[in-house]
Amino acid sequence: MAERNLSERTRGKKLSVNVDLADLEQRAKSILTTHAFEYIAGGAGLGHTVSQNRSAFDQYKITPRMLTNVSERDTSVEILGTKLPVPLFLSPVGVLELSHRDADLAVARAAAATGVPFIFSNQASVPMEKVASVMGDKPHWFQMYWSKSRDLVASFARRAEACGCSAIVVTLDTTLLGWRTRDLDLAYLPFLEGKGIAQYTSDPVFQKLMDELDDSLPPAVTLHSIIALFKMTSAYPGKNYLKKFLSGRPRKAIRKFVSIYSNPALTWSDLSFLRENTKLPILLKGILHPDDASKAIDHE
C-alpha cells in the first residue's frame, strides 16, 4: 500500500481520501448537512468524555523491537474461534444514511473486501438480513440495544443468528439517550424522522407492537409536523409512497420506537433471558468498573 501510494505521488496523483483525520473531518463537515454532521461529530454534555477518551488513547505508545525480520508480517488474530486478518472490527455505527446513500451496505462491501468483521448496528439504516447478504461468509456480529419489549429482544437475537452473525454485542451504557447539546440546539434526532430504525420496521414482532398503538390521537398539525411526516414516510420501507402515507404506519413506527427503544430497568438477571434465546456468544459492551467485569464473568 505504501509503495503504491508513493508511486502515485511521484506521478503527481493525489490521494482521493484525506490521510489527516482532522482534515478528513473538516471535509465531511463541508459535505454533510449541519444536522447530520452535528449528530455524528457531537458527544454528550460539553464533550468532556470525547476529549478525555482521545487524550487517554494518546497515552498509549507502540515500542517497536529491532532486528526481528519484519519482511513477512502476520497481523492475524483468533477471536471466538474465528481467525481474522487483523485485530480490528468495524464498530456499530447507527444512522449511516446520514453520511452515505448506501448506508450500511457501503460499509458491508468494504468489510467483505478487506475481511475486517462488521458489527451490525441495532440502529441501522438497512435491515441486518440485507447487510449480511453483502457480507457473504465474511465475519459479522450484531450489536443490540435491549428494548423494553422482551419479545423484540428475542426476535432480534433470532434474526442475528439466522443471518449468520457470529456473536451478539449487548450495549449496556445507553439506558437513556445522552444530553446531546449540539442536537438539542438544532432540535434534531434522526430517529424521529424514521432514520436508523430499519432493524425495527423490518421486524415482525415490532410490526405487531405497532398495532397496539391507539389511532385516536391525531398529531398536532404544524408546518414542522407535516414536514416530519413526509420524511417519516420516505424512510419507511415500501415503494408505494401514497399507500405508506395513508396507512399511518410510518408515524406509528416512530411512536412505538420511542416508547420501547431502551430499557433503564435492565439488571444482570435479564442476561439469562438472552442466553435462553440464542446459541451465539454474548459480549457485554460498555463495562468500565472492575466489579462489573467480575459480575460479567459470574454471569457467563
Backbone as numpy.savetxt, mean C-alpha at the origin, in Angstrom:
# Nx Ny Nz CAx CAy CAz Cx Cy Cz
25.46 -2.32 -14.66 24.63 -1.13 -14.66 25.50 0.13 -14.66
26.52 0.17 -13.78 27.40 1.33 -13.71 28.14 1.53 -15.02
28.62 0.41 -15.61 29.34 0.50 -16.86 28.44 1.03 -17.99
27.20 0.58 -18.01 26.28 1.03 -19.06 25.98 2.51 -18.91
25.75 2.95 -17.64 25.48 4.37 -17.41 26.67 5.23 -17.83
27.89 4.76 -17.53 29.09 5.52 -17.89 29.21 5.61 -19.41
28.94 4.51 -20.10 29.01 4.50 -21.56 28.01 5.47 -22.17
26.79 5.49 -21.62 25.77 6.39 -22.15 26.14 7.85 -21.91
26.76 8.12 -20.77 27.13 9.50 -20.46 28.27 9.98 -21.35
29.18 9.08 -21.73 30.26 9.49 -22.62 29.73 9.84 -24.00
28.54 9.34 -24.35 27.90 9.68 -25.63 26.97 10.88 -25.49
26.99 11.49 -24.30 26.16 12.67 -24.08 24.73 12.36 -23.74
24.42 11.10 -23.44 23.05 10.71 -23.12 22.82 10.85 -21.62
21.79 11.63 -21.27 21.48 11.82 -19.85 20.56 10.72 -19.35
20.65 10.45 -18.06 19.76 9.45 -17.45 18.33 9.97 -17.46
17.39 9.07 -17.66 15.99 9.47 -17.73 15.38 9.71 -16.36
16.03 9.20 -15.31 15.52 9.34 -13.94 16.57 10.04 -13.09
16.13 11.01 -12.30 17.05 11.69 -11.39 17.66 10.69 -10.42
18.97 10.75 -10.25 19.63 9.84 -9.31 19.75 10.48 -7.94
19.60 11.79 -7.85 19.58 12.47 -6.56 18.15 12.46 -6.04
17.94 11.86 -4.87 16.57 11.68 -4.37 15.87 13.00 -4.11
16.61 14.02 -3.66 15.99 15.32 -3.42 15.51 15.92 -4.74
16.33 15.79 -5.80 15.92 16.29 -7.11 14.73 15.49 -7.65
14.75 14.18 -7.38 13.64 13.33 -7.83 12.34 13.76 -7.18
12.40 14.08 -5.90 11.20 14.53 -5.18 10.69 15.86 -5.75
11.60 16.77 -6.06 11.20 18.04 -6.63 10.59 17.87 -8.02
11.14 16.91 -8.78 10.57 16.64 -10.10 9.15 16.09 -9.97
8.96 15.20 -8.98 7.62 14.66 -8.73 6.65 15.78 -8.34
7.13 16.70 -7.53 6.29 17.81 -7.09 5.83 18.66 -8.26
6.71 18.80 -9.27 6.36 19.62 -10.43 5.37 18.92 -11.36
5.25 17.60 -11.23 4.38 16.83 -12.12 3.03 16.51 -11.46
3.07 16.12 -10.20 1.85 15.69 -9.51 0.96 16.87 -9.16
-0.32 16.58 -8.93 -1.20 17.61 -8.40 -0.78 17.94 -6.97
-1.17 19.10 -6.50 -0.83 19.50 -5.14 -1.38 18.51 -4.12
-2.62 18.07 -4.33 -3.25 17.13 -3.40 -2.47 15.81 -3.35
-2.09 15.33 -4.54 -1.38 14.05 -4.59 -0.01 14.16 -3.94
0.73 15.22 -4.26 2.08 15.35 -3.71 2.05 15.49 -2.20
1.16 16.33 -1.67 1.12 16.53 -0.22 0.72 15.25 0.50
-0.18 14.46 -0.11 -0.58 13.21 0.52 0.58 12.23 0.56
1.37 12.17 -0.54 2.47 11.22 -0.62 3.66 11.67 0.23
3.99 12.94 0.15 5.21 13.45 0.80 5.02 13.78 2.27
3.80 14.01 2.69 3.56 14.47 4.05 3.56 13.37 5.08
3.88 13.74 6.31 3.79 12.82 7.44 2.73 13.34 8.41
2.62 12.68 9.53 1.64 13.11 10.54 2.22 14.23 11.40
1.32 15.00 11.99 1.74 16.08 12.89 2.63 17.09 12.18
3.71 17.47 12.84 4.65 18.44 12.27 5.75 17.76 11.47
5.66 16.46 11.28 6.64 15.75 10.48 7.90 15.37 11.23
7.85 15.45 12.58 9.04 15.13 13.37 9.48 13.69 13.17
8.52 12.76 13.10 8.89 11.35 12.97 9.58 11.09 11.64
9.13 11.75 10.59 9.77 11.58 9.28 11.23 12.01 9.36
11.48 13.19 9.91 12.86 13.69 9.98 13.70 12.86 10.93
13.12 12.38 12.04 13.86 11.54 12.98 14.21 10.19 12.37
13.30 9.63 11.58 13.59 8.36 10.91 14.75 8.51 9.93
14.73 9.59 9.17 15.82 9.81 8.22 17.14 10.03 8.95
17.10 10.78 10.04 18.31 11.04 10.81 18.85 9.75 11.42
17.94 8.90 11.93 18.36 7.64 12.53 18.98 6.72 11.49
18.41 6.71 10.30 18.95 5.87 9.23 20.35 6.33 8.82
20.58 7.64 8.89 21.89 8.17 8.52 22.99 7.72 9.47
22.62 7.23 10.66 23.62 6.80 11.63 24.24 5.46 11.26
23.55 4.72 10.38 24.08 3.40 9.97 25.14 3.58 8.88
26.25 2.93 9.05 27.34 3.02 8.09 27.71 1.62 7.58
28.13 1.56 6.34 28.63 0.31 5.77 30.15 0.33 5.86
30.70 -0.71 6.50 32.15 -0.82 6.62 32.63 -1.93 5.69
33.15 -1.58 4.52 33.59 -2.61 3.57 34.87 -3.29 4.04
35.01 -4.56 3.73 36.23 -5.32 3.99 37.06 -5.38 2.72
38.36 -5.29 2.87 39.25 -5.19 1.71 39.80 -6.56 1.26
40.23 -6.60 0.00 40.91 -7.77 -0.58 40.12 -9.06 -0.39
38.84 -9.00 -0.74 37.97 -10.17 -0.55 37.38 -10.68 -1.86
37.92 -10.27 -3.00 37.49 -10.73 -4.32 35.97 -10.55 -4.51
35.58 -9.34 -4.87 34.16 -9.04 -5.09 33.82 -9.01 -6.59
34.62 -9.68 -7.42 34.33 -9.73 -8.85 33.06 -10.54 -9.12
32.78 -11.54 -8.28 31.54 -12.31 -8.36 30.77 -12.06 -7.07
29.61 -11.43 -7.19 28.87 -11.03 -6.00 27.55 -11.81 -5.89
27.20 -12.16 -4.68 25.94 -12.86 -4.42 25.18 -12.09 -3.35
24.14 -11.40 -3.76 23.34 -10.60 -2.81 22.06 -11.32 -2.40
21.93 -12.59 -2.75 20.70 -13.32 -2.47 20.54 -13.60 -0.98
19.29 -13.81 -0.59 18.97 -14.12 0.79 17.72 -15.01 0.80
17.59 -15.85 1.82 16.41 -16.72 1.93 15.53 -16.23 3.06
14.26 -15.97 2.75 13.29 -15.52 3.73 12.03 -16.36 3.60
11.60 -16.95 4.70 10.39 -17.78 4.73 10.43 -18.88 3.66
11.62 -19.44 3.48 11.77 -20.54 2.56 11.89 -20.16 1.10
11.91 -18.84 0.80 12.02 -18.38 -0.59 13.35 -17.66 -0.77
14.09 -18.05 -1.81 15.35 -17.39 -2.09 15.09 -16.16 -2.95
15.58 -15.01 -2.48 15.39 -13.74 -3.17 16.72 -13.24 -3.71
16.70 -12.55 -4.85 17.95 -12.09 -5.44 18.67 -11.03 -4.61
17.89 -10.23 -3.88 18.46 -9.17 -3.03 17.64 -9.10 -1.75
18.23 -8.61 -0.65 17.48 -8.51 0.61 16.61 -7.25 0.64
15.76 -7.13 -0.37 14.91 -5.95 -0.51 13.48 -6.36 -0.80
12.53 -5.54 -0.35 11.12 -5.70 -0.69 10.58 -4.36 -1.17
9.61 -4.41 -2.06 8.85 -3.21 -2.38 7.73 -3.11 -1.36
7.84 -2.15 -0.46 6.89 -2.03 0.63 5.50 -1.66 0.13
4.47 -1.97 0.91 3.12 -1.62 0.50 2.92 -0.10 0.50
2.49 0.43 -0.63 2.19 1.85 -0.77 0.79 1.98 -1.32
-0.06 2.67 -0.60 -1.45 2.80 -1.01 -1.68 3.91 -2.02
-2.82 3.84 -2.67 -3.31 4.89 -3.58 -2.27 5.24 -4.65
-1.67 4.23 -5.26 -0.65 4.46 -6.27 -1.19 5.15 -7.52
-2.49 5.18 -7.67 -3.07 5.88 -8.83 -2.80 7.38 -8.77
-2.43 7.88 -7.59 -2.09 9.30 -7.47 -0.81 9.63 -8.21
0.06 8.63 -8.40 1.37 8.91 -8.98 1.61 8.26 -10.34
0.75 7.30 -10.74 0.96 6.64 -12.04 -0.37 6.10 -12.54
-0.59 6.25 -13.83 -1.89 5.84 -14.40 -2.13 4.34 -14.27
-1.05 3.53 -14.25 -1.22 2.08 -14.12 -1.14 1.61 -12.67
-0.86 2.54 -11.77 -0.89 2.29 -10.33 -0.12 1.02 -9.95
-0.76 0.12 -9.23 -0.10 -1.08 -8.71 0.42 -1.99 -9.82
-0.20 -1.95 -10.98 0.24 -2.80 -12.09 1.63 -2.39 -12.58
1.91 -1.09 -12.55 3.23 -0.62 -12.97 4.31 -1.13 -12.02
4.02 -1.09 -10.73 4.98 -1.59 -9.74 5.15 -3.10 -9.89
4.05 -3.79 -10.15 4.11 -5.24 -10.32 4.99 -5.63 -11.50
4.89 -4.88 -12.59 5.73 -5.18 -13.74 7.21 -5.00 -13.41
7.52 -3.93 -12.68 8.91 -3.69 -12.28 9.39 -4.77 -11.33
8.54 -5.16 -10.39 8.91 -6.19 -9.43 9.15 -7.53 -10.12
8.27 -7.87 -11.05 8.40 -9.14 -11.76 9.68 -9.15 -12.60
10.03 -8.01 -13.18 11.22 -7.94 -14.04 12.51 -8.07 -13.25
12.51 -7.60 -12.01 13.73 -7.61 -11.19 13.78 -8.75 -10.19
12.63 -9.40 -9.95 12.59 -10.47 -8.96 12.49 -9.97 -7.53
12.30 -8.66 -7.36 12.15 -8.10 -6.02 10.71 -8.30 -5.56
10.47 -8.89 -4.40 9.11 -9.15 -3.94 8.30 -7.85 -3.78
7.03 -7.94 -4.07 6.11 -6.81 -3.97 5.09 -7.14 -2.88
4.98 -6.27 -1.89 3.97 -6.44 -0.84 2.74 -5.64 -1.27
1.66 -6.32 -1.62 0.45 -5.66 -2.07 -0.16 -4.85 -0.92
-0.58 -3.65 -1.22 -1.18 -2.80 -0.19 -2.65 -3.12 0.01
-3.07 -3.03 1.26 -4.48 -3.13 1.59 -5.26 -1.99 0.92
-4.61 -0.84 0.76 -5.24 0.34 0.17 -4.82 0.51 -1.29
-4.82 -0.58 -2.01 -4.38 -0.57 -3.41 -5.41 0.09 -4.32
-4.94 0.48 -5.50 -5.81 1.04 -6.52 -6.27 -0.02 -7.51
-5.67 -1.21 -7.41 -6.00 -2.34 -8.29 -6.18 -3.58 -7.41
-7.21 -4.38 -7.63 -7.42 -5.58 -6.82 -6.22 -6.51 -6.85
-5.99 -7.21 -5.75 -4.81 -8.06 -5.62 -4.73 -9.15 -6.69
-5.88 -9.65 -7.14 -5.88 -10.71 -8.15 -5.28 -10.23 -9.47
-5.60 -9.02 -9.87 -5.06 -8.48 -11.12 -3.56 -8.23 -11.00
-3.13 -7.74 -9.84 -1.72 -7.47 -9.64 -0.94 -8.79 -9.60
-1.51 -9.80 -8.96 -0.86 -11.11 -8.88 -0.69 -11.73 -10.26
-1.64 -11.48 -11.15 -1.54 -12.05 -12.50 -0.36 -11.45 -13.25
-0.01 -10.21 -12.95 1.16 -9.57 -13.56 2.45 -10.12 -12.95
2.41 -10.40 -11.65 3.60 -10.91 -10.95 3.95 -12.33 -11.39
2.94 -13.11 -11.78 3.21 -14.50 -12.17 3.72 -15.30 -10.98
4.84 -16.01 -11.18 5.38 -16.83 -10.10 6.41 -16.09 -9.25
6.56 -14.77 -9.47 7.50 -13.99 -8.66 6.89 -13.74 -7.28
7.72 -13.70 -6.23 7.19 -13.62 -4.86 6.41 -12.33 -4.58
5.29 -12.49 -3.91 4.50 -11.34 -3.48 3.77 -11.67 -2.18
3.63 -10.66 -1.34 2.95 -10.76 -0.05 1.74 -9.83 -0.06
0.95 -9.89 1.02 -0.20 -8.99 1.15 -0.16 -8.31 2.51
-0.29 -6.98 2.48 -0.34 -6.20 3.72 -1.80 -5.95 4.09
-2.13 -6.17 5.36 -3.52 -6.06 5.79 -3.71 -5.03 6.91
-4.68 -4.14 6.70 -5.20 -3.34 7.81 -6.38 -4.11 8.38
-6.36 -4.30 9.69 -7.40 -5.13 10.32 -8.70 -4.34 10.43
-9.68 -4.76 9.68 -10.97 -4.08 9.63 -11.82 -4.37 10.87
-12.84 -3.54 11.06 -13.81 -3.82 12.13 -14.64 -5.06 11.81
-14.69 -5.44 10.55 -15.45 -6.63 10.14 -14.52 -7.84 10.09
-14.74 -8.80 10.95 -13.94 -10.02 10.93 -14.17 -10.81 9.65
-15.39 -10.76 9.14 -15.68 -11.47 7.89 -14.83 -10.91 6.75
-14.63 -9.60 6.76 -13.81 -8.98 5.71 -12.34 -9.34 5.89
-11.87 -9.38 7.13 -10.49 -9.80 7.41 -10.26 -11.21 6.87
-11.19 -12.11 7.14 -11.06 -13.49 6.67 -11.10 -13.56 5.15
-11.95 -12.73 4.53 -12.05 -12.73 3.07 -10.76 -12.24 2.44
-10.18 -11.17 2.98 -8.90 -10.68 2.46 -7.82 -11.76 2.57
-7.81 -12.47 3.70 -6.81 -13.52 3.91 -6.98 -14.64 2.89
-8.22 -15.04 2.65 -8.48 -16.12 1.68 -8.08 -15.69 0.27
-8.39 -14.46 -0.07 -8.04 -13.96 -1.41 -6.52 -13.89 -1.58
-5.83 -13.43 -0.53 -4.36 -13.34 -0.61 -3.76 -14.71 -0.83
-4.29 -15.69 -0.13 -3.79 -17.06 -0.28 -4.09 -17.60 -1.67
-5.29 -17.31 -2.17 -5.70 -17.84 -3.47 -4.91 -17.22 -4.62
-4.45 -15.98 -4.46 -3.74 -15.34 -5.57 -2.22 -15.46 -5.42
-1.79 -16.41 -4.59 -0.38 -16.77 -4.56 0.50 -15.95 -3.65
-0.07 -15.18 -2.75 0.76 -14.44 -1.80 1.46 -15.43 -0.86
2.71 -15.13 -0.52 3.50 -16.03 0.31 3.41 -15.72 1.79
2.84 -14.56 2.14 2.73 -14.18 3.55 1.72 -13.05 3.68
1.24 -12.86 4.90 0.35 -11.74 5.21 1.06 -10.86 6.23
1.15 -9.58 5.92 1.81 -8.61 6.80 0.72 -7.76 7.43
0.51 -7.91 8.74 -0.54 -7.18 9.43 0.03 -5.88 9.99
-0.51 -4.76 9.54 -0.08 -3.46 10.06 -0.78 -3.19 11.38
0.01 -2.98 12.43 -0.52 -2.81 13.77 -0.55 -1.36 14.24
0.19 -0.49 13.55 0.36 0.87 14.07 -0.54 1.91 13.40
-1.63 1.45 12.78 -2.57 2.39 12.18 -3.98 2.04 12.61
-4.21 2.14 13.90 -5.56 1.89 14.40 -6.46 3.09 14.15
-5.85 4.26 13.93 -6.58 5.46 13.56 -5.73 6.21 12.53
-6.39 7.01 11.69 -5.63 7.83 10.75 -4.85 8.89 11.51
-3.63 9.18 11.06 -2.80 10.17 11.72 -3.33 11.59 11.51
-2.82 12.51 12.34 -3.17 13.93 12.23 -2.27 14.54 11.15
-2.71 14.38 9.91 -1.89 14.76 8.76 -2.22 16.20 8.38
-1.42 17.12 8.87 -1.73 18.55 8.73 -1.74 19.01 7.27
-0.86 18.46 6.45 -0.81 18.89 5.06 -2.07 18.48 4.30
-2.62 17.33 4.64 -3.88 16.91 4.03 -5.06 17.70 4.60
-5.00 17.97 5.90 -6.08 18.73 6.54 -6.15 20.15 5.99
-5.00 20.74 5.71 -4.98 22.09 5.13 -5.68 22.13 3.78
-5.59 21.01 3.04 -6.22 20.92 1.72 -7.60 20.29 1.78
-8.02 19.86 2.99 -9.30 19.16 3.15 -9.38 17.98 2.19
-8.32 17.16 2.21 -8.21 16.09 1.21 -7.91 14.75 1.83
-8.63 13.73 1.40 -8.35 12.34 1.73 -8.76 11.52 0.50
-7.82 10.86 -0.16 -8.16 10.19 -1.42 -9.24 9.13 -1.29
-9.33 8.49 -0.13 -10.33 7.44 0.06 -11.75 7.99 -0.11
-11.94 9.25 0.24 -13.27 9.85 0.14 -13.67 10.13 -1.31
-12.73 9.97 -2.23 -13.04 10.06 -3.65 -13.06 8.68 -4.30
-12.96 7.64 -3.47 -13.00 6.28 -3.99 -11.66 5.77 -4.46
-10.59 6.52 -4.19 -9.26 6.09 -4.59 -8.64 5.22 -3.49
-7.89 4.19 -3.90 -7.18 3.35 -2.94 -8.04 2.37 -2.18
-9.23 2.07 -2.67 -10.08 1.10 -1.95 -10.48 -0.06 -2.87
-9.63 -0.38 -3.83 -9.96 -1.44 -4.79 -10.05 -2.82 -4.14
-9.26 -3.06 -3.07 -9.36 -4.36 -2.38 -10.75 -4.54 -1.78
-11.37 -3.43 -1.40 -12.70 -3.48 -0.78 -13.79 -3.65 -1.83
-13.80 -2.77 -2.82 -14.89 -2.82 -3.80 -14.86 -4.09 -4.64
-13.72 -4.78 -4.67 -13.63 -6.05 -5.40 -13.93 -7.25 -4.51
-14.27 -6.99 -3.26 -14.46 -8.10 -2.31 -15.95 -8.44 -2.14
-16.32 -9.71 -2.24 -17.74 -10.09 -2.11 -18.31 -9.81 -0.73
-17.50 -9.98 0.30 -17.98 -9.70 1.66 -18.26 -8.20 1.81
-17.36 -7.37 1.31 -17.57 -5.93 1.42 -18.81 -5.50 0.65
-19.05 -6.11 -0.51 -20.25 -5.77 -1.28 -21.51 -6.09 -0.48
-21.49 -7.18 0.27 -22.65 -7.52 1.12 -22.78 -6.53 2.27
-21.64 -6.11 2.83 -21.68 -5.12 3.91 -22.26 -3.80 3.44
-22.01 -3.46 2.19 -22.57 -2.22 1.64 -24.09 -2.27 1.62
-24.65 -3.46 1.42 -26.10 -3.60 1.35 -26.77 -3.32 2.69
-26.00 -3.34 3.78 -26.56 -3.11 5.11 -26.80 -1.62 5.37
-26.25 -0.75 4.53 -26.36 0.68 4.77 -27.77 1.19 4.52
-28.17 2.19 5.27 -29.49 2.81 5.15 -29.48 3.77 3.94
-30.39 3.54 2.99 -30.47 4.40 1.79 -31.29 5.65 2.02
-31.87 5.81 3.19 -32.79 6.92 3.43 -32.08 8.22 3.82
-30.74 8.20 3.82 -29.99 9.39 4.23 -29.34 10.02 3.00
-30.04 10.95 2.34 -29.46 11.57 1.15 -28.32 12.51 1.52
-27.30 12.62 0.66 -26.19 13.51 0.96 -26.60 14.97 0.83
-25.92 15.83 1.57 -26.15 17.26 1.42 -25.67 17.68 0.04
-26.51 18.41 -0.68 -26.18 18.78 -2.05 -25.44 20.12 -2.06
-24.17 20.04 -2.34 -23.33 21.22 -2.50 -22.48 20.99 -3.74
-21.83 22.05 -4.21 -20.96 21.90 -5.38 -19.86 20.89 -5.08
-19.31 20.95 -3.86 -18.23 20.03 -3.48 -18.73 18.59 -3.44
-19.93 18.37 -2.90 -20.45 16.99 -2.81 -20.78 16.43 -4.19
-21.21 17.29 -5.11 -21.51 16.84 -6.47 -20.22 16.42 -7.19
-19.17 17.25 -7.04 -17.88 16.92 -7.65 -17.34 15.63 -7.06
-17.47 15.49 -5.73 -16.98 14.29 -5.06 -17.72 13.05 -5.56
-19.03 13.18 -5.78 -19.83 12.05 -6.24 -19.39 11.60 -7.63
-19.09 12.55 -8.50 -18.60 12.20 -9.83 -17.26 11.47 -9.74
-16.39 11.91 -8.83 -15.08 11.26 -8.66 -15.25 9.85 -8.09
-16.17 9.69 -7.12 -16.44 8.37 -6.55 -16.91 7.41 -7.64
-17.80 7.91 -8.49 -18.36 7.07 -9.55 -17.29 6.65 -10.55
-16.39 7.57 -10.87 -15.31 7.25 -11.81 -14.38 6.18 -11.24
-14.14 6.24 -9.93 -13.21 5.30 -9.29 -13.84 3.93 -9.07
-15.15 3.85 -9.02 -15.83 2.59 -8.71 -15.72 1.63 -9.89
-15.53 0.33 -9.64 -15.36 -0.63 -10.76 -16.61 -0.73 -11.63
-16.37 -0.97 -12.91 -17.46 -1.06 -13.88 -17.29 -0.04 -14.98
-17.77 -0.37 -16.18 -17.57 0.51 -17.34 -18.77 1.41 -17.61
-19.95 1.01 -17.15 -21.16 1.79 -17.41 -21.29 2.89 -16.36
-20.82 4.09 -16.72 -20.77 5.19 -15.74 -22.17 5.55 -15.24
-23.13 5.67 -16.14 -24.48 6.07 -15.75 -25.10 5.05 -14.81
-24.90 3.77 -15.12 -25.45 2.71 -14.27 -24.84 2.78 -12.87
-23.53 2.99 -12.81 -22.86 3.11 -11.51 -23.40 4.31 -10.75
-23.55 5.43 -11.45 -24.00 6.67 -10.82 -25.40 6.51 -10.23
-26.30 5.92 -11.01 -27.69 5.78 -10.56 -27.85 4.73 -9.47
-26.92 3.77 -9.41 -27.03 2.70 -8.41 -26.78 3.19 -6.99
-26.02 4.26 -6.87 -25.69 4.78 -5.54 -24.59 3.99 -4.84
-24.07 2.95 -5.46 -23.09 2.10 -4.81 -21.71 2.76 -4.62
-21.30 3.63 -5.51 -20.02 4.31 -5.24 -20.02 5.06 -3.92
-21.08 5.77 -3.64 -21.15 6.50 -2.37 -21.28 5.53 -1.19
-22.02 4.45 -1.39 -22.14 3.44 -0.34 -20.78 2.84 0.00
-19.97 2.62 -1.02 -18.64 2.04 -0.80 -17.80 2.94 0.09
-17.85 4.25 -0.15 -17.08 5.18 0.67 -17.59 5.19 2.10
-18.90 5.26 2.24 -19.49 5.30 3.59 -19.13 4.04 4.38
-19.20 2.88 3.74 -18.90 1.64 4.45 -17.42 1.54 4.76
-16.58 1.92 3.80 -15.14 1.89 4.04 -14.77 2.73 5.26
-15.26 3.95 5.29 -14.92 4.86 6.39 -15.34 4.27 7.74
-16.45 3.56 7.75 -16.98 3.05 9.02 -16.24 1.82 9.54
-15.53 1.09 8.65 -14.89 -0.16 9.09 -13.40 -0.24 8.78
-12.82 0.84 8.28 -11.44 0.83 7.79 -10.46 0.18 8.75
-10.39 0.65 9.97 -9.43 0.07 10.92 -10.14 -0.21 12.24
-9.47 -0.97 13.10 -10.09 -1.45 14.33 -9.24 -1.07 15.54
-9.56 0.04 16.22 -8.78 0.45 17.39 -8.93 -0.47 18.59
-9.90 -1.39 18.53 -10.11 -2.32 19.65 -9.30 -3.60 19.52
-8.44 -3.67 18.51 -7.66 -4.88 18.25 -6.72 -5.21 19.41
-6.66 -6.49 19.78 -5.75 -6.95 20.84 -4.99 -8.18 20.36
-4.02 -8.61 21.17 -3.21 -9.78 20.81 -4.06 -11.03 20.59
-5.13 -11.14 21.33 -5.97 -12.34 21.21 -6.63 -12.46 19.84
-6.75 -11.34 19.11 -7.39 -11.38 17.80 -6.53 -12.10 16.75
-5.24 -12.19 17.01 -4.36 -12.83 16.03 -4.72 -14.29 15.78
-5.28 -14.94 16.79 -5.66 -16.34 16.62 -6.75 -16.48 15.55
-7.59 -15.46 15.41 -8.63 -15.50 14.37 -8.01 -15.55 12.99
-7.00 -14.72 12.77 -6.35 -14.72 11.47 -5.64 -16.04 11.21
-4.99 -16.59 12.23 -4.32 -17.87 12.08 -5.31 -18.96 11.69
-6.53 -18.89 12.22 -7.55 -19.89 11.89 -8.03 -19.78 10.45
-7.77 -18.60 9.81 -8.31 -18.36 8.48 -7.26 -18.31 7.37
-6.02 -18.67 7.71 -5.00 -18.74 6.67 -3.88 -19.67 7.09
-3.28 -20.31 6.09 -2.11 -21.16 6.33 -0.81 -20.39 6.10
-0.94 -19.16 5.62 0.24 -18.36 5.28 0.97 -17.88 6.53
2.28 -17.65 6.43 3.01 -17.01 7.53 2.42 -15.62 7.79
2.38 -15.24 9.06 1.84 -13.93 9.45 2.97 -13.09 10.05
3.21 -11.92 9.46 4.21 -11.01 9.97 3.52 -9.79 10.57
4.06 -9.30 11.68 3.47 -8.16 12.38 4.29 -6.91 12.10
3.67 -5.94 11.47 4.35 -4.72 11.04 4.02 -3.57 12.00
5.06 -2.89 12.47 4.85 -1.71 13.30 5.28 -1.87 14.74
5.81 -3.03 15.11 6.24 -3.26 16.49 7.53 -2.48 16.77
7.54 -1.74 17.88 8.69 -0.92 18.26 9.25 -1.26 19.63
8.37 -1.66 20.54 8.80 -1.90 21.92 9.27 -3.35 22.10
10.35 -3.58 22.85 10.85 -4.94 23.07 9.81 -5.87 23.68
8.98 -5.33 24.57 7.96 -6.18 25.20 6.94 -6.67 24.17
6.62 -5.79 23.20 5.71 -6.21 22.16 6.33 -7.27 21.25
7.62 -7.16 21.03 8.35 -8.17 20.25 8.26 -9.53 20.96
8.40 -9.51 22.27 8.30 -10.76 23.05 6.89 -11.34 22.95
5.88 -10.46 23.03 4.50 -10.93 22.92 4.25 -11.53 21.53
4.85 -10.94 20.52 4.69 -11.46 19.17 5.21 -12.89 19.07
6.35 -13.13 19.71 6.92 -14.48 19.72 6.01 -15.44 20.48
5.43 -14.97 21.58 4.52 -15.81 22.37 3.27 -16.18 21.59
2.86 -15.32 20.66 1.63 -15.57 19.88 1.93 -16.18 18.52
3.15 -16.71 18.35 3.53 -17.30 17.07 2.64 -18.48 16.72
